[in-house]
Every structure is written in C-alpha cells, then in structure tokens.
C-alpha cells in the first residue's frame, strides 16, 4: 500500500488553489481506500484577504475525511520555511512515498525525502510581474528553477501554463504534463424557472441585487481587468439600452484595488455596481445560476474556474481571448479583446441575448468534459509513475 501526502493548506481559501484542493479531495481521496493518505496543512497569513476567510469557509463547507486519511496541521508562519523544515522531516519520518504540492512552489528545495509532484497553476508573476506584488514575483523567480529541478512531475492546469513553463524552463519537458481540473456538477448546474425564482429571492434579500444582473467572479486586482470592465459596463448602460442592469462583483479586494473603488465613486455608479466581497461557497452556484450572463475579462488566467462554473450552470459567458481561457470556454464563450472596453460591451450585449434552452444545453454539455473523476484518474497515474521512477533511482 503506497502512502501519499497532499498539501491542503489552501482548502478553505477564496482562490483557485482552494477550488483545486477541494476537487482533488472529493475525487482523489474520497474514493481511494487502497492507499494511506496524509493531508498536511500549514497556517497561512491572515492579512491576505483570500486567506482571512479560512475559518468561515471551514464552518460553512466541512469536508469529512475517510478513515484512511490522517490530517496533520502545523503553524509555521512562513511557508518557504515550512516546506524546507517541518515538511521534509514529516515526509521522511512517516515514510511517505509521494508528496503533492498544489501552490506552484512549495516543495522541499534541498532534500528529497520522497517522490515529489507539483501542480503549477500559472506563471503570472513571471509573465506579468507588473500585475502582482513585487515580493510574489521575486519569490517565484527564486523558487521556480529549484522546484523544476526537484519535482518528478509538474502538473499544469492548461496547455497555456505548460507552454509558458517550457518556454522559460526547457529542462522541464520530460516532467510537465497538462491535466485539466474539473467542475463540481452537483453544485454547478442549471435551475428550472421555479428553482431560479426561489434562489434569486434569497440572493436579493441577502445581497441587495436586482434581477437581470451581470456577474463577474473575481478578486479586485489589476490582472482581473475590472477597470476596463467598468468602462464597458458604462458603455452598455448608456449606449446599449441596458440602464437597469447591475454589475455584481463577487470576490475579495486584492493588491492594487484602491483605484478601482475610487473610479466607481467618481463615475457615480455605486448603485449599479454591487461589490459583494467574500461570498460563501454555498452562495456561489446560485449567483451564476441567476445571472443574465457572467464576465471574465482577465488579462491572464492559468485556468479560469469562473468560465467553467458559469458554463456548467448554463449561463452565457463573456471571456477574454487570451492565455488559457479559450481552452476552458471552447466554442461556448463569447470572446472579446480584454484591452478594448467597446468590444467587451458588445460581447455583453451578445451574451445577454443568448439564453435559449439549446444554448444552455450546449454549455452544460461542454462543461461536462471537465470532471474531477477524470482529473483524479490521470493524477493517480502520475503518482504511480513518479514513485516507480523514484524507486528506480
């Protein structure tokens, strides 16, 4: 019986790492009684908005671990220190066969106590350093060459991410593999009219939003391109005959968000732009299901869960034709140039008209190709390959 360790530190966070970890747990671990699992969690800095909601999310969305899973929590304030002290020591002492990190960089960099697998979601700090905090770009620039050397396999969320990795680190060609994440179709699915009316009434009461709203699920940060989306929304209201639409933003404030909120006030559109902040996971599906359309006009995404989740709910999506997003949206999204607010506004007009039952069916059918059981099978194969290679020396 092999012994696997998975880093679940981000399970209850408001970022893609959290969605990814949750999907792996439910598909990879819940259905695997043949192996011993160690789920390792380290403390995350609560001054980061996406991490500060961990306790609330844990209370609202508990995960029940099966008997063959041991959960171990540690409290190292610095993640780099944890991954190179407590983590390798634990892996060695407990004779772990393989460790899987899900956050781009957290592998033991000097010792190799077992086979090592890393999920690389994106290379944003290297590709677009101006869009992130300087310390994040510096950390990835320093860590990634060492991570590439240490990892036995690097799982990339998209062909875009894999291509970015190989362009910067050609030596990773024998290690890098693309395995798409999935979507939880039990949570993200269309509603009939009666179900939708009931769920919208709950959202309206809780968030003070109006029927017919346009949704974007994104942290407020430069990479999410909300400034141009706001301009496009103004065009839509003033020139597109959509003056009663609300733009609803579900996501936390992130680095560089101050300018966006100042602009909302300066334009006098506070009533029409609803910022919800952190949204509990239990409310997120309903926000997609009740939206007239959703918008993801990021300048770069390593995968793009909001595009996939919206399609799984049957809701039309306006999406950037950049990075990995066309891989996720296929032919189901309305693609726009994220640097052109006028083009974004026209894309929203098109998406708002496209609500036929056949279109809903096609979106759901496309999204069904991304399922966590398929992801889990492919990752399990990667685990076994890495362990065999580690044993062979």
N, C-alpha and C positions, 0 to 999 in steps of 0.2 A: 504494500500500500504506500503510494507516494504521499509526501507531506508538502502541501503548498501554503505559502503565505501571501496575503493580499493586503495592500495598504488601503484602509478605509477611512483615513483621516478626513476626507472631504465629503463623506456620505451625506451629511446634513447641511451642506453649504448651498448657496444660491448661484452656483456657477456650473458650467458644463462638466467639470470634474465630478460634481455631486450626482448629476444625472447619470453619468457614465458608471460611477461606482454602484449606484442603486441598481442599474440594469444588470451589471455583472453579478451582483449578489443574488438577485432573484432568478437569474437564468443559469449561472455557472455553478453556484454553491448550493442553492436550494434543492437542485435535482441530482446532486452528486453525493451519494453515500459510500462511494468506493474509495475515497481519499480522505486524509486528515487535513483540515483547513485551519489556518491561524489567521485571524483578521486583526491586523495591527493598526492602532490609531494613535496619532500624536496630536498634542494640542496645537491649535492654530491661533494666530494673533487676532484678537477680537477687535482691534482698532480698524481692521479691514471690514467694510460693511457687509460683504458677502459671507464673511466668516462669523460675524457677530450674531447671526440668527440661528446658529447651530442648535442651541438649547430649545428654541421654539420649534424648529423643524423636527427635532428628535421627539418632542412631546406629541406633535401632530401626526407624524408618519413613522411609527415604530416599525423596526424590522425584527422579525422573530428568527433567531439563529437556530438551525438544527443541531442535534446532539454531537455531530462530528466536527463542529466548529468551536474553536477556542478564541475568545475575544480578549485582546490584551491592549490596555490603554497606558500611554506614557505621557509625561508632561515636560518635554523639552521645549523651551521657548523658541529655540532656533532650529528650523527644520534641517538645515545643512549639517548642523552638529548631531542631531538625532540620527540622520541617515548614515553617519560615519562613526558613531559610537554605540549607542544603545541598540540600534537596528542590527548591524552585523554581529554583535555579541549575542543577541537573541536568536538570530538565524543559526548560528553555529552551535550554541548550547542546546537548542531544540532539534538539531539535525534536520533542518528544513531542506527539502530537495530543490525548491524553486521559490523565488520571491518576485512578485509582480507589483511594480510601482505605476501609479496612474497619473502622475502630475508633471510629466516632462523631464524631471531632473533628479528625483530623489532615489538614487541608487548608491550603495557603498562605492566610493570612488577609489579607494586604495586597496581594500581587501575584497576577496571574492569568496564568501562563505558557502555559496550555492549557485545554481543557475539563476541568471538574472534576466527578467523581462521588463521592458518599459513601454508604456503607452505614451506616444508623442502626439498631442492633440494639434499643436500648431507651432510655428516659428515666428510668431508675431513680433516678439522683442528684437529679433534679428532682421526680419524683413522690413518692419515699420517701427523702428525704435522711437520715432517722434510721437507715436500713438500711445506709448506706455511710460510708466515711471522709469527714470534712468537706472535706478537700482535693479529693477527687474531685467532690463536689457543687459546690464553688467553681469548679473547672476547667471543668466542663460549663456551668455558669451563665454563665461569662465567654465561653467559646468559641462556644457554640451559635448565638447571634444572628449572629455573624460568619460562621460556617460556612454557615448558611442563606442569607446574602447572597451568599457566594462560589460555592456549589455550583450547577451547571447542572441536576443531577438528584440527588435523595435517594432511595435505595432503602431501603425499610423492610421488615423481616423479617416483619411481620404487619400486619393491619388495625388491631390494637390500638396498635401503635407509631405507625402513620401517624396514627391518630386523636389520640393523645397529642401528636404533633408539631404537628398543625394546630390543636389547642386552645390551644397555647402560642404558636405562630407561624403565624397565618393567612396570612401572606405566602408561605408555602411551598406553597400549594395547587397552583400550576402546576408545581411541581418534584417533589413527593413521589409515589412510586408504590410499591405493595406487590408484592414478588416473594418468594415463599416459598423458603427454602433447601430442599435435598434430603437424602436419606439414601443412604448407600452400600450398596446391596442385595447387593453382592458380599461385604461384611464382615458386615452385619447381616441375618441370615436364620434361619429355624428349623433345628433339628437333628433327625435321627431319634434313636430311643432309644439305638442303639449309639454314634452320634457324641456324643450328650449324655453318656453314661456315661464315655466316654474323656476328654472335655473337663473334666467335673466332677472326675475323679480328678486331673487336672493342677492344677486350681484348689484342691482340697482340700489337696494336698501343699504348694503354694506359699503359700497364704493362711490355712490352718488354718480353713476354713469348713465348715459342715455342710450336708448335703443338705436341701433344703426352705427355704433361707434367703429372706428378703425383702431386696430390693436397693433402695438409693437411690444414684443417681449425682449427687453434689452436693458443692460445697465447703462446709466447715463455717463458715457465716456466718449472721447474723440473718435475711437475706432467704430463706434456704433452709428456715427454719421447723423445724429439726431438734429444737428443744426440745419443741414440740407433738407431733412425730412420735414422740419418745421416750416421752412420756406415753401416746400412743395405743398404742404397742408394749407398754407395761406393761399397759394395759387388755386388749389382745389375749391376752397370756400368762396373765394372772390370771383373766379372766372369759370369755375366748373359747376356752378349751381348746387353746391353742397354746403350751404351755410349752416345747416343744423347738425352737421357731423361733429363728433368729438374725436380727438386723438387721445387714446388711452395708452399710457406707458407703464408697463409692469416690469420693475427692476430697480435695483438699488443705485444710489449715487456712487460714482466711482471717480477715480483720478481725472481731474480736468473737467468736472461737471459744472463748475460755478458759472461759466459763461453762458451755458445753455439756459439756465434758470433766469439769469438777468435778461436774456433776449426774450423769453416768454413774457416777462413783465413789461419790457419795453414795447412789445408789439400789442400789449393789451388783450392777449388771448387766453388769460388764465382760466376763464370759464369754459373754454373749448379744448384746453389741453389738460387732461387729468393725469397727474403723476401719482401712481399708487404705491411706489416704493416696494418694499419686500412683500411679495404675495405668497401666502402659504401654498404648498404643493397641492393641497386639496381643492383650491380655487382655480388653479391654472387651467385645467381642461375646460372648465365652464367659460373662462374668458375667451378661449379660442372658439368654442362651440357657439357662443352667442355673438361673436364679432361679425360685422359685414364683410370684412377682409382683414388680413394681417399684413404687416410690412416688415421686411428685414433688408435694410439697405446698408448693411455694414460695409466697411471698406476692405475687410478681410475676415474670413472665418475659417477655422480649421476643420469644422464640420457644418454646424448650423442646425442645432436641435429645433429652434423655433420654426424653421421652414418645414421640417419633417412633422413636427407635432401639429402644426396647423393643417397640413395636408391630411394627416390621419383623422382629423376632426371634420374633414370635408370642406374646410374654409379656404377660400382663394387666398393666394399669397403673392405679394409684390416683392421681388427679390433682386439683389444685385447680381449682375452677370460677371462676377469676379471670384477668384480663389476657388474654394471647394463647393460653393453654393449651387452651381449648376449640376454637380454630381448628386446632390441631395434632392433638388427640385425636379430634375429630369425635364420633361416637357410639360409639367403640370403648373409651373410657376409663371407669373408674368414678369419677365426680366426687364430691368432698367439699368441705365448708366447711373451709378450711385453719386457721381460728381455733378449731375445735371438735375437740379430741382424740378425743372419743367418736365423732363422725361419721367421723373418719379411721379409727378402729379397726374400725367396721362396714364401711367401704369395703374395708379389707384382708381382712376375712372374706369378703366377696363376691368379691373378686378371686382369692382362694386357691381358691375353688370353681369358677372359670370357666376350665377348662383343656381343654375339648372340642376335638376336631380342627376342627370347624366354626368355633368361635370363633377358633382360631389362623389359619385360612384368611382369615376376615374382617379380622382385624387386619393381616395381611400385605397383603391387597388394598387396604385403606385407605392404608397407608403407601406403596404403590407410586405413589400420586398425587403424592408429593413426590419428584421425581427431579432430580438435578443437571443432566441434559441439558436439561430444560425450563427450569430456572433460567438456565442458560448462554445459551440462545436469547433469552430475554427481556432479559437483561442486555446481550447483544451489540446488540440493537435500541436499547436505551437509549444505549449508547456512540455509535452512528451518529447518533442524534437530537441528542445533546449536541454532537457535532463539527460537524454541519451548522448548528446554531444559533450556535455559537461563530464559525464562518466568516462567517455572515450578519451578525454584529455585534450 
